[in-house]
Amino acid sequence: MKFITALLLVTIIASCSTSKEISSERILSPERLITKLEANRRKVRTFSANGTINIKNGSTTIESIFEVNVKKPDSIKVDVFGPFGIELAQILITRDKFLFYDSINKTAYKGLTDDSTIKKALKIGLPFDMLIDAFTGSIDLSDKLRRKPDEYTYDENYSYIKYVDSTAGSINEYEINTKNFTVKKIKAGNLVKGNLVEAKYDNYKQFGDVLVPLVISMNFPENKQSLIINYKNVSINNNSLNILFELPSDTKYVEL
């Protein structure tokens, strides 16, 4: 009887020990979690998609059918269509140069890329790198890879990470689905300058070994701007993707 009791006791202790080991193995450090997310972002080299885009700027709302092609790290092409598939505009944005072709008036506007030219073309002010992330539904976490968060909550379904830079006045918050390592929500920006962005990523679909959100919502409360993208079709990592386009011979050019 004593032997059986001792055996049961050893079994219970071993079981508890194993449970603790498994539980601790499942808890990812914030550094490892950020590394996984950043690794997934870097898997996407090219991105092509079509769907609808809704841009609200103050009291003005614009909704269009569009197609976007992104070739990382430095090229974006956007085609905007009106009713019955009529092409309204072609936009090519690289890190240095900008080209907006008004298909109706056969006029091409070209100049150097900056926040103001992006805003003129897309009716929303976004830096170039943020624009790439917005279209591809990704978040650049490269500057967080070796940084410890100020807050971290983790379980097998949900994680919350918060970074605060009191010197710069910046804040970065991320809500993450830890079942599939996808970002659900972010809040980022500078509290002093008032340029916060709040974003949500929904309806993820798998393409190869990468999960891509088909619905992307971004809100810029201080600027009263918002952006909603609904993708219908998505393709990634097409090595033959060509984002250049030829303009008609009678195109009028305007330097910005």
N, C-alpha and C positions, 0 to 999 in steps of 0.2 A: 504493500500500500504506500509506504514511504517512497519507494522507487517511482511509482506512478505519479505521485504528487510532485516529486522533484522534476520528473520528465515534463509534466504539464507546465510547471513554472518556467523551465528553460525554454520551452516552445513559445510561451507567451512573451517572454523577454526578447527572444530572437525575432518574433513577429513584430513587436513594437519597434525594435531597432531597424528592421528592414523597411518598415513603413516610414520611419523618420528619414532614412537614407533616400528612399524614392521621392519623398516630398521635397527634400532639400535639392535633389537633382533637378526637379521640375521648376524650381524658382530660378529664373534667369536673372543675372545681374543686369542693371540698366545699360552698362557698357556693351554687353553681349546682345541685348535686345536692339539697341541702336545699330550695332554692327549688322545684324540680320536685316533690318529695314533698309539700311544704306546699300547693302549688297544687292537686295532686290531692285532698288532704284537703278543701280548701275548696270543691271542686266539688259535694260532697254537702251538700245543704240539708235534705232529708228522707230518712229511711231506714225502711223497713218490711221485716220478715222474720219467718219462723217456723222452728222447728227444735227442738232439744233443748238444755238447759242442765244442766251437771253442776257442782255446788258442793261442795267439800270444806272443812270447817271442823274442824280437829283430827281426831277420830275419827268425826265425823258426815259422811255423804255424802248429798246430796239431788240427785235427777235428775228433771227435769220436762219436759214438752212446753210450749213457750211461744211467745208472739208478742210482738214488740217494735215500737214505733213511736217514732221520734225526730224531733223537729222542732227543728232548731238555731236559736238557740244555747241554748235554755233549757227544753226539755220532753221528758220520756220517759214513755211508757206501756207497761206490761208486763202481759200477760194470761197467767196460769198455769193449765194444764189437767192434770187427772188422767186415770185410765183412762176409756176410751170417750168422750173429749173433754169430760168434765165440767169446767166452769169452777170453779176453786178460789179464785182471787183476781184482782183488778184493782188495779194499782198505778199511780198517777200521781205523778210526781216533777218538780217545776219547781225552778228555782234557789232559790226562796224557800219554797215550800210542798210538803207531802207528804200523799198520801191513799192509804190501803191499805184495800181493801174485801174482807173475808172473805165470799165468796159463800155458803159453807155455813151460817155463823151469822148472815148478813145484818147484819154489823157493820162500820162504817167507822171507821178510826183516822186522825185527821188532826192535823197539827202543822207545825212549821217544819222545813225540810230541813237536815240536818247529817249528818255521817258516821255517827252513832249510829243515826239513824232509817233511813238506807239499809241499815245492817247488820241492823237488826231485820227489815226487809222482805225483803231478798235474801240474808241470812245470810252476807254478806261485806262488809267495810268498805272502801268506795272513795269518794274525793271525787267530787262531782257531775261535774266535767269529765272525770275519768278514767273515770267510768261511761259517759258518752256515747262516749268513744273506744273503750272496751271493746266496747260493743254494735255500733258501726259499723266496728270493725276498723281504726281509724286511730290515728295518733300525732300529737299536737300538737307541731310543731317551730317554732312562731312565734318562740320566744325564742332559736332558733339561727340565724335568718336572717342576722344580722350578726355572728356570732361565729365565730372561727376555731377549728377542733378541735385537740385536743392530739395526736391520732393520726389518720392518714388513709391508707387503702390502697384503690387503685382498679385494676380491669381491666374488660374488656368484659363480664364475667359477674358480678362480685362486688365489693362495696365494704364497707369497714369504717370507721366513724367513731366517735371517742371524745372526749367532753368531760369534763373534770375541773375541779371547783371546789374547790380545797384549803381555801379559807376556809370555805365552807359545808359541806364534807365530802361533796359530792354527786358522783355519777358517772352518765354517760349513754353507753351503747354501742349502736350500731345496725349490724346486718348487712343489706345491701341487695342485691337482685337488680337489677343495672344494665342488664339486657336490657329489662326492662319497668318499671323504677323502682317496685318494690314492696318493702316491708319484710319481711324474713324473721324476724329475731329482734331483741329489745331487752333491755337490762338497764339499769335506772335506779333511782335512789333516793339515800338518804342513808346513807353508810357509818357515820357516827357514831350516828345514831338507829336504824339497823337496820331501815329500812322499804323494802328492795329489792323490786322487781318484775321478774320475768323473763317474757317473753312471746314466743310463736311465732305466726306467721300463715301458713296453708297453704291450698292448693286455691283459688287466686284464679280468679275468673270475671269476665268483662267485662260491665258494664251501661252501655250508652251508651259514653261515653269514659272510664269509671272502672272500675278493677279493684278488686274487693272480695273479701277472704278469706272463704271459707265455713267455715273451721275456725280458731278463735281459742283459744289456750291461755295462761292467765296463772297464774303461781305466785308466792306470797308466802311465801318460806321461813321468815322469822323468825316470822310469825304462823301458820304451818302451815295456810295456806289456799291453795286453788287454784280456778280457774274454767275450764271447757271449754265452748265454744259450738260446736255443729254446725248450720249453717243449711241448710235444705232449699230455701226460696224467698226471694228478695230482690227488693225494688223500691226504686228511689231517685228522688228529686226529683219526687214527686207533689205538685203545687201545691195540690191539693184535700184533702190529708191533714188529718183532724180527729182529735185525740187525746183530746178530752173525752168523757165518758160520763155517762149519767144513772143514778142509783141508785134502787132501789125505794122507794116511799113509806113502807114499814115498816122502813126501815134504822135501826139504832141507831148513834148517833155517840159516839165516845170521843175526847176531847182528849188528846193526848200531851204 
